Amino acid sequence: MSKKAKIGWLYLVAAVFVAIALYLLVNKHNYLFFALPVVLGVLLLYVFSLDKVMMLISFLIPLSVVLEEFEQLAVSLPAEPLLAGVLILFVAKILYERNYDRSIARHPVSIVIYCMFIWMIVSTITSEMPVVSIKFIVSRLWFILPSFFFCALMFKRPKNIDWFIWLYIASLCIVVVYTTINHAKYAFSNDSAHWVMSPFYNDHTAYGAALAIYLIYAITYALLPGIKTSRRIIILGVVALLSLAMILSSCRAAWVSLAAAIVVLICVLLKIKFRWILTTVIILTGLFFAFQHQIIDALEHNNQDASGDVVENIQSITNISTDASNLERINRWQSAFRLFAERPVFGWGPGTYQFVYAPYQMSKEKTIISTNAGDGGNAHSEYIGPLAEQGVVGSLLVFILVITVVYTGLKAYRRAKNKKAKVLVLGATLAFFSYFVHGFLNNFLDTDKLAVPVWSCAALIVVIDLYYADQEEFKEII
């Protein structure tokens, strides 16, 4: 076909489209037809450039919402359907070509992920609610395969790393501006801080966890060498915006996670070896369980509730006598421990906690936000939830994952021969670590808002460990 003929066909198709769209608009008041070019464009990206789809997903995640009519399915639109599409095409591509990067596939982090999925399948066989557990595994697949295994391939191109991170940050900044304006309408009150980010984030804890991850990333980029002054000023502006949002979020768990990341950063800068950090954490954990009754007795004397004052909010972190949020977490954890005691090996099945914990609540532990039906959500912990749902092995695998990823990140940081790889892998490690400190108090890996950032952090760490750490320059490797 000649060039003129192609142009002619293009004008004809465009004219037909406009005519149909105008007819539907004027006579049927139907606007959906205008979405057709967008849909076709995304489908073309799936076929010819799957990495662009992941970039689009990164941008859309902070802006995705769970529509009321889909609330029972809890599908985040449009991000989760797009992730499901990436999963299907990515798996089909692997099965057809059979040439996935063996170094990534055999990396210790990948092996831990395989073990987690294997154990999920095993605990699904004995699950109290097999259908729920199967759905849980499928949702984990469309989070982990695109966000870890596909992103790992993407990140072998340095520009993709920058685009993927900053597209999420750009979108998150839009949510921050919306949330701050919304919050100002209520005089920045502490109560309104819990929900003003709706409908983009379901509450301030998920919002705070995302802010912590990307505040660390923004600071990381501000410290990268070789960035133009104008660009660095913009990055510092983003750091300031995310810092303000972090304070206004009133998310105490996010504040704790940032503080923990700073402690790890100090240890790294002081060149304290990983084994000593790990030993200290194990000792402190052991001391907590050994003296838990004395510690709890001391904490019960703190009756400072959360408020609009930052200092009082920090003091309320350890209030387990009157703070309803803290007390409800303890109620959920105690219920999870009772569930674990009854089925310590295989647990009750992945994703089942929220459906089975109600009878395991005790009246003396319930709070004003507890429900007799036990329909208030999950176990509020990335470690205790799996303990109830997948037994001791499920919880141990989460700890092993965190240790493996953090160890890999710190090892790559020490090995790195170029400054960008060194700074980036440290930032990704601190961001990943911050989430799993937050994970002691909340769990969001079953949502796109945090699953994609967290698993892509792990992918970035693995790729730098395998390919960029030993290079003199941070350059294209494929």
VOPAGU-2260 file (C-alpha; in pm, 1 decimal, decimal comma):
REM VOPAGU-2260
SITE   aa  ch    i         X         Y         Z
SITE  MET   A    0       0,0       0,0       0,0
SITE  SER   A    1     135,9     343,3     -96,7
SITE  LYS   A    2     201,0     620,4     155,8
SITE  LYS   A    3     -91,5     827,5      20,9
SITE  ALA   A    4    -326,4     528,2      52,0
SITE  LYS   A    5    -221,3     471,0     413,8
SITE  ILE   A    6    -286,5     838,0     495,5
SITE  GLY   A    7    -621,8     815,0     321,2
SITE  TRP   A    8    -724,1     510,7     526,4
SITE  LEU   A    9    -610,7     685,6     845,0
SITE  TYR   A   10    -832,4     988,4     772,3
SITE  LEU   A   11   -1123,7     761,0     680,3
SITE  VAL   A   12   -1100,3     557,6    1004,4
SITE  ALA   A   13   -1066,1     879,6    1207,1
SITE  ALA   A   14   -1369,5    1030,8    1036,6
SITE  VAL   A   15   -1580,5     719,1    1095,4
SITE  PHE   A   16   -1474,6     712,5    1461,8
SITE  VAL   A   17   -1561,6    1080,5    1514,7
SITE  ALA   A   18   -1898,6    1035,4    1339,3
SITE  ILE   A   19   -1995,4     734,3    1555,6
SITE  ALA   A   20   -1873,3     906,8    1872,4
SITE  LEU   A   21   -2073,7    1224,1    1798,9
SITE  TYR   A   22   -2386,1    1020,4    1718,0
SITE  LEU   A   23   -2362,4     829,4    2049,4
SITE  LEU   A   24   -2292,5    1150,8    2238,4
SITE  VAL   A   25   -2582,1    1351,1    2089,7
SITE  ASN   A   26   -2847,6    1079,2    2065,4
SITE  LYS   A   27   -2753,8     828,7    2336,6
SITE  HIS   A   28   -2555,6    1048,2    2579,0
SITE  ASN   A   29   -2295,1     771,3    2580,4
SITE  TYR   A   30   -1932,3     872,9    2640,8
SITE  LEU   A   31   -1779,4     524,9    2657,0
SITE  PHE   A   32   -1695,0     514,2    2286,4
SITE  PHE   A   33   -1438,9     791,4    2343,6
SITE  ALA   A   34   -1241,8     543,2    2555,8
SITE  LEU   A   35   -1192,7     310,3    2258,6
SITE  PRO   A   36    -864,7     470,4    2136,2
SITE  VAL   A   37    -721,7     445,0    2488,2
SITE  VAL   A   38    -822,6      79,6    2514,2
SITE  LEU   A   39    -676,3       1,3    2171,2
SITE  GLY   A   40    -357,1     188,6    2261,4
SITE  VAL   A   41    -312,6     -14,2    2580,7
SITE  LEU   A   42    -377,3    -339,0    2391,2
SITE  LEU   A   43    -108,7    -244,8    2139,3
SITE  LEU   A   44     132,7    -180,3    2426,9
SITE  TYR   A   45      58,0    -528,6    2563,4
SITE  VAL   A   46     152,7    -678,1    2228,1
SITE  PHE   A   47     454,9    -466,0    2133,7
SITE  SER   A   48     591,2    -311,4    2456,3
SITE  LEU   A   49     494,0    -481,6    2780,8
SITE  ASP   A   50     745,4    -275,0    2978,2
SITE  LYS   A   51     547,6      39,4    2886,2
SITE  VAL   A   52     238,9    -123,2    3037,7
SITE  MET   A   53     426,6    -169,0    3366,0
SITE  MET   A   54     530,8     196,4    3351,7
SITE  LEU   A   55     165,7     290,2    3301,0
SITE  ILE   A   56      66,9      68,3    3593,9
SITE  SER   A   57     327,3     235,3    3816,6
SITE  PHE   A   58     171,4     574,1    3739,9
SITE  LEU   A   59    -188,0     454,7    3777,8
SITE  ILE   A   60    -152,4     267,1    4108,5
SITE  PRO   A   61    -175,0     570,2    4342,9
SITE  LEU   A   62    -475,3     697,0    4143,2
SITE  SER   A   63    -657,8     362,2    4126,1
SITE  VAL   A   64    -975,7     319,6    4326,8
SITE  VAL   A   65   -1205,0      38,2    4437,2
SITE  LEU   A   66   -1543,7     128,2    4286,7
SITE  GLU   A   67   -1847,9      77,1    4510,4
SITE  GLU   A   68   -2014,9    -163,7    4269,9
SITE  PHE   A   69   -1700,2    -383,1    4277,2
SITE  GLU   A   70   -1643,3    -354,1    4652,3
SITE  GLN   A   71   -1711,6    -723,3    4723,4
SITE  LEU   A   72   -1449,0    -820,4    4465,0
SITE  ALA   A   73   -1209,4    -555,9    4607,0
SITE  VAL   A   74   -1055,9    -496,5    4263,8
SITE  SER   A   75    -849,7    -180,1    4233,4
SITE  LEU   A   76    -928,8     -15,0    3900,0
SITE  PRO   A   77    -762,3      20,6    3659,4
SITE  ALA   A   78    -434,3    -108,1    3806,6
SITE  GLU   A   79    -523,7    -466,1    3904,7
SITE  PRO   A   80    -685,1    -569,5    3572,1
SITE  LEU   A   81    -376,2    -428,5    3396,8
SITE  LEU   A   82    -151,6    -632,1    3629,1
SITE  ALA   A   83    -356,8    -944,2    3556,5
SITE  GLY   A   84    -303,6    -880,9    3184,4
SITE  VAL   A   85      72,9    -848,2    3234,7
SITE  LEU   A   86      71,3   -1173,2    3432,5
SITE  ILE   A   87    -105,3   -1365,9    3154,3
SITE  LEU   A   88     115,9   -1236,1    2872,1
SITE  PHE   A   89     435,8   -1266,2    3076,0
SITE  VAL   A   90     366,0   -1628,5    3169,6
SITE  ALA   A   91     268,4   -1707,8    2807,8
SITE  LYS   A   92     591,7   -1548,0    2686,0
SITE  ILE   A   93     803,0   -1749,7    2930,3
SITE  LEU   A   94     629,5   -2076,1    2839,5
SITE  TYR   A   95     669,7   -2005,4    2466,8
SITE  GLU   A   96    1028,7   -1875,3    2462,0
SITE  ARG   A   97    1165,5   -2066,9    2765,0
SITE  ASN   A   98    1453,9   -1825,1    2802,7
SITE  TYR   A   99    1390,1   -1629,9    3124,1
SITE  ASP   A  100    1709,9   -1487,1    3276,1
SITE  ARG   A  101    1863,0   -1778,5    3468,6
SITE  SER   A  102    2064,0   -1557,1    3702,8
SITE  ILE   A  103    1747,4   -1387,9    3826,8
SITE  ALA   A  104    1554,7   -1715,7    3836,8
SITE  ARG   A  105    1824,1   -1878,7    4052,4
SITE  HIS   A  106    1890,1   -1583,8    4282,4
SITE  PRO   A  107    1837,3   -1656,0    4657,7
SITE  VAL   A  108    1553,2   -1400,0    4673,4
SITE  SER   A  109    1374,0   -1578,5    4386,8
SITE  ILE   A  110    1421,4   -1913,1    4560,5
SITE  VAL   A  111    1260,8   -1778,1    4879,7
SITE  ILE   A  112     965,1   -1655,1    4672,6
SITE  TYR   A  113     927,2   -2002,3    4515,0
SITE  CYS   A  114     924,7   -2153,2    4865,0
SITE  MET   A  115     657,8   -1907,1    4975,6
SITE  PHE   A  116     433,1   -2004,6    4684,1
SITE  ILE   A  117     493,0   -2376,2    4738,3
SITE  TRP   A  118     396,5   -2343,9    5103,3
SITE  MET   A  119      88,7   -2139,0    5011,7
SITE  ILE   A  120     -21,9   -2423,8    4784,9
SITE  VAL   A  121      43,3   -2681,7    5058,2
SITE  SER   A  122    -152,9   -2480,0    5317,1
SITE  THR   A  123    -432,9   -2429,7    5062,4
SITE  ILE   A  124    -481,5   -2807,0    5043,2
SITE  THR   A  125    -565,0   -2809,0    5416,8
SITE  SER   A  126    -736,9   -2467,9    5410,6
SITE  GLU   A  127   -1058,8   -2403,4    5600,4
SITE  MET   A  128   -1179,2   -2213,9    5290,5
SITE  PRO   A  129    -997,6   -2348,3    4979,4
SITE  VAL   A  130   -1170,8   -2111,3    4735,1
SITE  VAL   A  131   -1060,0   -1809,1    4937,6
SITE  SER   A  132    -703,6   -1945,0    4952,0
SITE  ILE   A  133    -692,3   -2008,1    4576,3
SITE  LYS   A  134    -809,1   -1650,6    4512,3
SITE  PHE   A  135    -540,2   -1528,7    4751,2
SITE  ILE   A  136    -268,0   -1717,5    4561,4
SITE  VAL   A  137    -391,1   -1588,1    4224,6
SITE  SER   A  138    -386,5   -1228,6    4351,2
SITE  ARG   A  139     -33,6   -1278,7    4484,7
SITE  LEU   A  140      68,2   -1411,2    4142,8
SITE  TRP   A  141     -49,8   -1098,8    3959,7
SITE  PHE   A  142     138,3    -885,0    4210,8
SITE  ILE   A  143     466,3   -1076,8    4237,0
SITE  LEU   A  144     524,6   -1203,3    3881,4
SITE  PRO   A  145     488,7    -859,8    3716,8
SITE  SER   A  146     637,3    -655,2    4003,6
SITE  PHE   A  147     935,3    -879,0    4079,6
SITE  PHE   A  148    1012,5   -1116,5    3793,1
SITE  PHE   A  149     909,8    -889,4    3504,6
SITE  CYS   A  150    1042,6    -570,5    3666,4
SITE  ALA   A  151    1376,2    -746,2    3721,0
SITE  LEU   A  152    1405,8    -783,8    3343,1
SITE  MET   A  153    1296,4    -422,1    3290,7
SITE  PHE   A  154    1549,3    -290,9    3540,2
SITE  LYS   A  155    1836,4    -430,7    3334,5
SITE  ARG   A  156    1789,9    -101,8    3146,4
SITE  PRO   A  157    1886,7     183,1    3385,9
SITE  LYS   A  158    1637,8     430,7    3238,7
SITE  ASN   A  159    1351,4     196,5    3321,8
SITE  ILE   A  160    1446,9     211,2    3690,9
SITE  ASP   A  161    1424,8     590,1    3697,8
SITE  TRP   A  162    1099,0     601,6    3499,9
SITE  PHE   A  163     929,9     330,2    3706,3
SITE  ILE   A  164    1008,9     496,8    4038,9
SITE  TRP   A  165     933,6     852,4    3933,2
SITE  LEU   A  166     607,5     772,0    3759,4
SITE  TYR   A  167     476,9     638,5    4091,9
SITE  ILE   A  168     616,6     943,9    4274,1
SITE  ALA   A  169     455,6    1183,9    4024,6
SITE  SER   A  170     118,9    1016,7    4070,8
SITE  LEU   A  171     165,4     999,4    4448,7
SITE  CYS   A  172     234,3    1375,0    4453,4
SITE  ILE   A  173    -104,6    1430,3    4286,8
SITE  VAL   A  174    -265,7    1227,6    4565,8
SITE  VAL   A  175     -64,7    1422,5    4826,8
SITE  VAL   A  176    -189,4    1756,6    4691,5
SITE  TYR   A  177    -548,2    1626,9    4682,2
SITE  THR   A  178    -517,2    1487,7    5035,9
SITE  THR   A  179    -359,2    1804,0    5177,6
SITE  ILE   A  180    -629,3    2028,1    5026,4
SITE  ASN   A  181    -897,8    1791,5    5154,4
SITE  HIS   A  182    -732,8    1780,0    5497,3
SITE  ALA   A  183    -715,7    2161,6    5513,2
SITE  LYS   A  184   -1096,0    2177,3    5484,2
SITE  TYR   A  185   -1109,1    2002,8    5823,1
SITE  ALA   A  186    -840,9    2225,7    5980,6
SITE  PHE   A  187    -587,2    1939,1    5962,8
SITE  SER   A  188    -764,5    1756,0    6244,9
SITE  ASN   A  189    -630,6    1421,3    6362,9
SITE  ASP   A  190    -960,9    1240,8    6304,3
SITE  SER   A  191    -988,4    1355,8    5942,2
SITE  ALA   A  192    -625,3    1252,8    5878,3
SITE  HIS   A  193    -746,5     891,2    5882,9
SITE  TRP   A  194    -966,1     918,4    5572,1
SITE  VAL   A  195    -895,7    1237,6    5370,5
SITE  MET   A  196    -681,7    1039,0    5122,9
SITE  SER   A  197    -989,0     836,4    5023,0
SITE  PRO   A  198   -1074,2     706,6    4763,6
SITE  PHE   A  199    -712,6     666,1    4650,9
SITE  TYR   A  200    -585,9     497,5    4970,3
SITE  ASN   A  201    -825,3     319,1    5202,2
SITE  ASP   A  202    -677,4     478,8    5516,3
SITE  HIS   A  203    -380,2     673,5    5648,6
SITE  THR   A  204    -172,5     364,0    5730,4
SITE  ALA   A  205    -147,1     244,5    5368,7
SITE  TYR   A  206     -92,2     604,7    5260,1
SITE  GLY   A  207     182,6     647,0    5520,5
SITE  ALA   A  208     355,5     323,5    5417,6
SITE  ALA   A  209     368,3     438,5    5053,2
SITE  LEU   A  210     492,9     782,0    5158,9
SITE  ALA   A  211     774,5     625,1    5363,1
SITE  ILE   A  212     895,0     412,8    5070,2
SITE  TYR   A  213     894,3     694,7    4818,1
SITE  LEU   A  214    1028,5     957,6    5055,7
SITE  ILE   A  215    1332,8     732,9    5092,9
SITE  TYR   A  216    1354,7     697,6    4714,7
SITE  ALA   A  217    1322,4    1075,4    4665,1
SITE  ILE   A  218    1603,0    1140,9    4915,2
SITE  THR   A  219    1808,1     873,8    4738,2
SITE  TYR   A  220    1774,8    1052,5    4404,5
SITE  ALA   A  221    1855,7    1386,8    4568,6
SITE  LEU   A  222    2189,4    1235,6    4674,1
SITE  LEU   A  223    2274,9    1075,1    4340,0
SITE  PRO   A  224    2589,2    1208,9    4171,8
SITE  GLY   A  225    2582,7    1385,9    3835,5
SITE  ILE   A  226    2228,3    1527,7    3853,5
SITE  LYS   A  227    2171,7    1875,7    3709,8
SITE  THR   A  228    2109,8    2150,7    3965,5
SITE  SER   A  229    1764,6    2233,0    3825,9
SITE  ARG   A  230    1659,2    1869,1    3849,4
SITE  ARG   A  231    1800,7    1836,3    4201,7
SITE  ILE   A  232    1596,1    2140,1    4310,8
SITE  ILE   A  233    1280,0    1971,4    4178,8
SITE  ILE   A  234    1370,5    1650,6    4362,7
SITE  LEU   A  235    1427,2    1844,9    4686,2
SITE  GLY   A  236    1083,1    2002,5    4635,5
SITE  VAL   A  237     935,7    1651,4    4611,2
SITE  VAL   A  238    1122,1    1551,9    4928,7
SITE  ALA   A  239     971,1    1852,2    5108,3
SITE  LEU   A  240     620,1    1770,9    4980,8
SITE  LEU   A  241     638,8    1403,1    5080,1
SITE  SER   A  242     787,4    1498,1    5420,5
SITE  LEU   A  243     497,3    1733,3    5487,6
SITE  ALA   A  244     252,2    1463,2    5378,9
SITE  MET   A  245     421,4    1215,1    5612,1
SITE  ILE   A  246     375,2    1447,3    5909,0
SITE  LEU   A  247      13,6    1528,6    5822,6
SITE  SER   A  248     -71,3    1160,6    5769,3
SITE  SER   A  249     -58,9    1096,1    6146,4
SITE  CYS   A  250      59,7     744,0    6060,3
SITE  ARG   A  251     266,0     644,6    6361,3
SITE  ALA   A  252     369,9     310,7    6211,5
SITE  ALA   A  253     517,7     492,8    5910,7
SITE  TRP   A  254     711,7     724,3    6141,7
SITE  VAL   A  255     851,7     422,9    6325,6
SITE  SER   A  256     948,4     258,7    5995,0
SITE  LEU   A  257    1139,1     570,5    5886,4
SITE  ALA   A  258    1316,1     585,3    6221,3
SITE  ALA   A  259    1416,4     219,2    6182,6
SITE  ALA   A  260    1547,8     288,6    5830,8
SITE  ILE   A  261    1757,9     576,1    5970,5
SITE  VAL   A  262    1903,2     340,9    6234,1
SITE  VAL   A  263    2002,2      90,9    5961,3
SITE  LEU   A  264    2151,0     376,5    5756,3
SITE  ILE   A  265    2364,6     482,5    6053,6
SITE  CYS   A  266    2481,8     122,3    6098,9
SITE  VAL   A  267    2575,1     107,4    5728,9
SITE  LEU   A  268    2763,9     436,7    5739,5
SITE  LEU   A  269    2946,9     321,0    6052,7
SITE  LYS   A  270    3030,1      -0,9    5862,9
SITE  ILE   A  271    2875,3    -227,6    6123,2
SITE  LYS   A  272    2854,3    -578,2    5976,6
SITE  PHE   A  273    2517,0    -729,3    5889,9
SITE  ARG   A  274    2562,0   -1024,4    6124,0
SITE  TRP   A  275    2594,5    -788,2    6421,6
SITE  ILE   A  276    2278,8    -602,3    6318,8
SITE  LEU   A  277    2092,2    -931,8    6282,2
SITE  THR   A  278    2227,8   -1061,3    6614,6
SITE  THR   A  279    2116,5    -742,5    6790,8
SITE  VAL   A  280    1766,0    -770,8    6644,6
SITE  ILE   A  281    1741,3   -1136,9    6754,0
SITE  ILE   A  282    1862,0   -1052,3    7106,2
SITE  LEU   A  283    1618,4    -760,7    7141,1
SITE  THR   A  284    1333,3    -979,5    7016,1
SITE  GLY   A  285    1430,4   -1249,6    7265,5
SITE  LEU   A  286    1445,3    -998,7    7550,4
SITE  PHE   A  287    1101,3    -867,2    7456,1
SITE  PHE   A  288     944,7   -1212,7    7477,0
SITE  ALA   A  289    1139,6   -1296,3    7795,1
SITE  PHE   A  290    1020,0    -980,3    7971,9
SITE  GLN   A  291     696,6    -922,4    7782,9
SITE  HIS   A  292     480,2    -909,3    8096,9
SITE  GLN   A  293     699,5    -643,6    8259,0
SITE  ILE   A  294     713,7    -444,8    7933,3
SITE  ILE   A  295     337,3    -460,8    7885,0
SITE  ASP   A  296     282,8    -358,1    8247,0
SITE  ALA   A  297     504,0     -51,8    8188,5
SITE  LEU   A  298     330,5      36,1    7862,2
SITE  GLU   A  299     -12,1      19,2    8027,4
SITE  HIS   A  300      80,8     326,3    8232,1
SITE  ASN   A  301      89,6     531,5    7910,9
SITE  ASN   A  302    -256,3     679,1    7847,6
SITE  GLN   A  303    -165,1     935,1    7582,3
SITE  ASP   A  304    -412,5     900,4    7295,5
SITE  ALA   A  305    -341,5     999,8    6935,6
SITE  SER   A  306    -408,7    1367,7    6864,2
SITE  GLY   A  307    -329,0    1645,0    6620,2
SITE  ASP   A  308      -7,1    1722,0    6808,5
SITE  VAL   A  309     297,5    1544,9    6659,1
SITE  VAL   A  310     469,2    1496,1    6997,5
SITE  GLU   A  311     153,0    1352,0    7153,4
SITE  ASN   A  312     110,2    1125,7    6851,2
SITE  ILE   A  313     461,9     990,2    6903,0
SITE  GLN   A  314     392,1     935,4    7274,4
SITE  SER   A  315      71,2     748,7    7187,1
SITE  ILE   A  316     264,7     486,4    6987,2
SITE  THR   A  317     319,5     279,8    7304,2
SITE  ASN   A  318     -22,8     345,9    7458,8
SITE  ILE   A  319    -192,0       8,8    7504,9
SITE  SER   A  320    -425,0     118,4    7780,7
SITE  THR   A  321    -664,3     363,9    7611,5
SITE  ASP   A  322    -563,4     402,9    7243,0
SITE  ALA   A  323    -834,3     216,1    7046,8
SITE  SER   A  324    -614,4     162,9    6740,1
SITE  ASN   A  325    -334,8       0,4    6940,1
SITE  LEU   A  326    -576,1    -206,9    7146,5
SITE  GLU   A  327    -754,7    -334,5    6835,1
SITE  ARG   A  328    -421,7    -447,7    6691,2
SITE  ILE   A  329    -355,4    -644,1    7009,1
SITE  ASN   A  330    -704,3    -795,8    6980,4
SITE  ARG   A  331    -629,8    -906,9    6621,1
SITE  TRP   A  332    -286,8   -1042,7    6716,4
SITE  GLN   A  333    -420,8   -1237,4    7014,8
SITE  SER   A  334    -692,0   -1385,1    6792,7
SITE  ALA   A  335    -422,8   -1482,3    6540,3
SITE  PHE   A  336    -214,2   -1650,6    6810,3
SITE  ARG   A  337    -517,4   -1852,0    6921,2
SITE  LEU   A  338    -580,0   -1955,4    6562,0
SITE  PHE   A  339    -213,0   -2055,1    6534,3
SITE  ALA   A  340    -229,2   -2256,7    6858,5
SITE  GLU   A  341    -512,1   -2461,8    6712,4
SITE  ARG   A  342    -343,3   -2523,6    6374,1
SITE  PRO   A  343      29,6   -2456,9    6419,2
SITE  VAL   A  344     166,1   -2644,3    6117,2
SITE  PHE   A  345     -50,8   -2563,9    5814,8
SITE  GLY   A  346    -263,8   -2282,2    5953,1
SITE  TRP   A  347    -618,4   -2202,2    5846,3
SITE  GLY   A  348    -532,9   -2130,7    5483,4
SITE  PRO   A  349    -397,4   -1827,2    5293,9
SITE  GLY   A  350    -633,1   -1528,0    5304,8
SITE  THR   A  351    -875,1   -1685,3    5555,2
SITE  TYR   A  352    -793,3   -1490,0    5873,2
SITE  GLN   A  353   -1057,4   -1221,6    5823,0
SITE  PHE   A  354   -1325,7   -1489,1    5781,6
SITE  VAL   A  355   -1236,2   -1710,1    6080,1
SITE  TYR   A  356   -1099,1   -1489,9    6359,6
SITE  ALA   A  357   -1433,8   -1370,0    6504,9
SITE  PRO   A  358   -1491,5   -1662,9    6749,2
SITE  TYR   A  359   -1132,8   -1630,3    6874,5
SITE  GLN   A  360   -1181,0   -1278,9    7009,7
SITE  MET   A  361   -1214,5   -1242,7    7387,1
SITE  SER   A  362   -1462,8    -992,7    7528,2
SITE  LYS   A  363   -1203,0    -833,1    7757,3
SITE  GLU   A  364    -977,4    -761,0    7455,6
SITE  LYS   A  365   -1243,4    -612,4    7229,0
SITE  THR   A  366   -1245,8    -238,9    7165,9
SITE  ILE   A  367   -1495,5      18,9    7045,5
SITE  ILE   A  368   -1387,8     -59,8    6688,5
SITE  SER   A  369   -1411,3    -439,3    6723,2
SITE  THR   A  370   -1700,4    -627,1    6563,0
SITE  ASN   A  371   -1868,7    -944,1    6686,8
SITE  ALA   A  372   -1889,0   -1070,0    6328,8
SITE  GLY   A  373   -1512,9   -1028,0    6289,0
SITE  ASP   A  374   -1553,4    -843,6    5961,0
SITE  GLY   A  375   -1303,8    -570,9    6039,0
SITE  GLY   A  376   -1025,5    -693,7    5813,5
SITE  ASN   A  377    -693,6    -873,6    5847,1
SITE  ALA   A  378    -444,3    -946,9    6125,6
SITE  HIS   A  379    -258,8    -614,3    6093,8
SITE  SER   A  380      81,1    -780,6    6062,6
SITE  GLU   A  381     285,3    -924,6    5775,9
SITE  TYR   A  382     429,2   -1177,2    6022,7
SITE  ILE   A  383     142,0   -1271,0    6254,5
SITE  GLY   A  384    -113,4   -1298,2    5971,6
SITE  PRO   A  385      82,7   -1572,5    5790,8
SITE  LEU   A  386     136,6   -1740,9    6129,5
SITE  ALA   A  387    -240,0   -1790,6    6162,4
SITE  GLU   A  388    -304,4   -1860,0    5793,9
SITE  GLN   A  389       0,0   -2070,8    5695,5
SITE  GLY   A  390     142,3   -2190,7    6025,8
SITE  VAL   A  391     493,5   -2148,0    6157,0
SITE  VAL   A  392     654,6   -2214,2    5816,8
SITE  GLY   A  393     454,5   -1935,6    5651,7
SITE  SER   A  394     566,1   -1681,0    5910,4
SITE  LEU   A  395     928,4   -1800,1    5904,3
SITE  LEU   A  396     939,2   -1760,7    5526,2
SITE  VAL   A  397     842,6   -1392,7    5561,5
SITE  PHE   A  398    1132,5   -1339,3    5804,4
SITE  ILE   A  399    1366,1   -1528,8    5570,7
SITE  LEU   A  400    1253,2   -1313,5    5278,0
SITE  VAL   A  401    1324,0    -990,4    5467,0
SITE  ILE   A  402    1665,1   -1111,1    5586,5
SITE  THR   A  403    1760,9   -1236,5    5238,8
SITE  VAL   A  404    1660,2    -916,2    5058,0
SITE  VAL   A  405    1820,8    -684,1    5315,1
SITE  TYR   A  406    2139,2    -893,1    5322,8
SITE  THR   A  407    2152,9    -892,6    4940,9
SITE  GLY   A  408    2104,8    -515,3    4934,2
SITE  LEU   A  409    2375,3    -443,3    5191,8
SITE  LYS   A  410    2614,0    -686,9    5022,7
SITE  ALA   A  411    2556,0    -519,0    4684,6
SITE  TYR   A  412    2607,0    -176,6    4846,9
SITE  ARG   A  413    2948,3    -279,4    4981,6
SITE  ARG   A  414    3049,3    -437,9    4649,2
SITE  ALA   A  415    2925,9    -159,1    4423,1
SITE  LYS   A  416    3203,1       5,5    4219,6
SITE  ASN   A  417    2995,4     295,3    4084,4
SITE  LYS   A  418    2824,5     560,9    4295,8
SITE  LYS   A  419    2480,2     543,1    4135,3
SITE  ALA   A  420    2449,9     169,1    4193,4
SITE  LYS   A  421    2575,9     216,6    4548,3
SITE  VAL   A  422    2327,5     489,7    4636,8
SITE  LEU   A  423    2033,1     330,1    4453,5
SITE  VAL   A  424    2069,7     -13,7    4608,1
SITE  LEU   A  425    2103,4     137,3    4955,9
SITE  GLY   A  426    1789,8     345,4    4898,1
SITE  ALA   A  427    1595,3      42,9    4771,7
SITE  THR   A  428    1713,0    -164,0    5069,6
SITE  LEU   A  429    1608,1     102,2    5320,9
SITE  ALA   A  430    1272,1     144,5    5143,7
SITE  PHE   A  431    1212,3    -233,0    5150,1
SITE  PHE   A  432    1319,9    -253,0    5515,9
SITE  SER   A  433    1095,7      40,0    5613,0
SITE  TYR   A  434     791,9    -141,0    5476,9
SITE  PHE   A  435     861,6    -461,8    5669,4
SITE  VAL   A  436     915,1    -265,8    5991,2
SITE  HIS   A  437     576,4    -109,5    5920,6
SITE  GLY   A  438     465,2    -467,3    5850,7
SITE  PHE   A  439     487,6    -553,1    6220,3
SITE  LEU   A  440     182,2    -328,6    6270,7
SITE  ASN   A  441      -3,0    -346,0    5936,5
SITE  ASN   A  442     -18,8    -560,6    5624,2
SITE  PHE   A  443     -80,1    -431,6    5273,1
SITE  LEU   A  444      91,2    -681,6    5042,6
SITE  ASP   A  445    -252,9    -795,1    4932,0
SITE  THR   A  446    -310,5    -452,7    4772,0
SITE  ASP   A  447    -161,1    -301,9    4456,9
SITE  LYS   A  448     -79,0      21,2    4644,5
SITE  LEU   A  449     206,1    -143,5    4835,5
SITE  ALA   A  450     265,4    -480,8    4669,0
SITE  VAL   A  451     404,4    -327,7    4348,9
SITE  PRO   A  452     640,6     -84,1    4530,7
SITE  VAL   A  453     767,3    -350,3    4773,0
SITE  TRP   A  454     826,8    -629,7    4520,4
SITE  SER   A  455     980,6    -387,5    4270,8
SITE  CYS   A  456    1220,8    -278,1    4548,8
SITE  ALA   A  457    1328,0    -640,3    4580,8
SITE  ALA   A  458    1365,0    -666,1    4200,5
SITE  LEU   A  459    1587,1    -356,4    4192,3
SITE  ILE   A  460    1808,4    -495,1    4468,4
SITE  VAL   A  461    1846,5    -829,1    4289,4
SITE  VAL   A  462    1932,4    -667,4    3953,7
SITE  ILE   A  463    2194,2    -435,1    4104,6
SITE  ASP   A  464    2341,7    -729,6    4295,8
SITE  LEU   A  465    2365,2    -939,4    3977,9
SITE  TYR   A  466    2453,4    -685,4    3709,5
SITE  TYR   A  467    2538,1    -333,0    3823,5
SITE  ALA   A  468    2743,0    -370,4    4143,5
SITE  ASP   A  469    3058,7    -492,8    3968,0
SITE  GLN   A  470    3045,5    -237,7    3684,3
SITE  GLU   A  471    3259,8      73,6    3687,2
SITE  GLU   A  472    2969,7     266,6    3528,6
SITE  PHE   A  473    2593,5     238,3    3569,3
SITE  LYS   A  474    2523,7     160,5    3203,8
SITE  GLU   A  475    2304,7     -51,4    2979,6
SITE  ILE   A  476    2376,8    -423,5    3011,5
SITE  ILE   A  477    2143,8    -561,4    2740,6
